[in-house]
Amino acid sequence: MLPSISGISDTPEYKENETVQKFSNAVNVITDAMEKGTAIGYEHGPSIQAGFLTSQGIIESMFQDIITNGTDVKKAAKTAEKQLNELFSTVQQ
């Protein structure tokens, strides 16, 4: 997680943090991507449907299942796809 409040990453305490220094390249890559990208479903601005879909935690649960339980990636992805498709069917466009 990177700071969500502007200015924090400019402070000496943040810059001198051992973990931040250790992963400075990753911080730079993530920051660059955040400045260029958008959140999933928000490519065309805020959306109630996107908010509903992304707040369900399906993708996060999929990764957690793979990492914590050792579930096969394809099996976990198929389960997540099914759950997302069920949600898609309930959201009006």
N, C-alpha and C positions, 0 to 999 in steps of 0.2 A: 504494500500500500504506500502510496506517495501522499504527501500533505495535500489536503483538500482546501486549505485556507491559503489565499495568496500571501506571499511574503515570507512564509515559514521557511521555504527552501533557500531563501536568501540570507538567513540568519547564520552567524558563526556556529551556534550550537548544532544546527542541522548539518552544515557543511563539514564540521569536525567530528561528527558521529562516526564511530568505527565501522558500523554496518553500512552506512551510506557511502563511506569512502571505499569499502571493500567491493560494493556493487555499483559503483558510480557509472560504469558503462551501461549496465542494465537500466539504471535510473534515466540516463540520457536517451536510450532507445525508447523506453516507455513514455517519457515526456514528449519526445518527438512524435510518436504515434498518436498520443492523445491530442496534440495540437492539430494534427492533420485529419484525424478520423472522427467518427461519430459512434455513439452507442448503438448497439444492434436494435434495429427497428425505428431509429430516430434519424435516418438518413435524410428525411424530408421534413424535419422539425418534430416538435412534441406530438405524441399520439397516445390517445387513451388505450388503444388496442396494444401498442407496443409496451406501454407501461404495465398493462395487465399480464402480458405474456412474459416479460422479463422479470417481473416480481415473483413469479412462481418458483424460481430457483431450480428449474429442471436441468439446465446445463450444469449448474454448480453441483447438483446432486449426482449427475452422471459422472463428473470428474471425481467426486468424493467416493463413489462406488468403485470406480476403477482403482483409485489409489489405496483406499482403506481396505476394501474387500477383495481386491485382486480380480475383480470381474473382467472378463474378456472385453476388450475395447469395442469390438463389433457388436457384441451382445448388449453392452451398456448403451451404445449409440442407438441401436434399434429400439430399445426400451424408451429412451429419451425422445426419439422420433415419434413413436406411438403417442406418448404423452403430449408432445407439442401439437401433433395433428388433431388430437382430441380437443385441445384448447382452440386451435385455429377454427374448428368447426363451430365453436360457440361464439366467436367474435365476428360481429358484423363489419363489413367493409364500407 
